[in-house]
Amino acid sequence: MSDGLQAAVRDALRSIIDPEIGGNIVDLGLIYDVQVLPDDVVHVSMTTTVKGCPAAGFLKDAVQACAGGVPGVRQVDVALTYDPPWTPDRITETVSA
């Protein structure tokens, strides 16, 4: 079940568009990891394109709300990290095509 919930959260997060670049945050490589922990708690590790990004709070709140709206998710923990730093190499071919 956790694999299905993890996939559902990732799919839901694709609805969040980065205001700077314009693509969704999953395909831009801003979502580093989605883990489903015991009791259907979801931990999302994410970054922004640059440290100090003015949209960081907006994006973190959007991830919290979006993941929390997925059926079966009981709680969401969002961690913002810059290790490793984001680079354009993280963008999927879907976005760059």
Order of alpha helices (4+ residues) and beta strands (2+ residues): alpha-beta-beta-alpha-beta-alpha
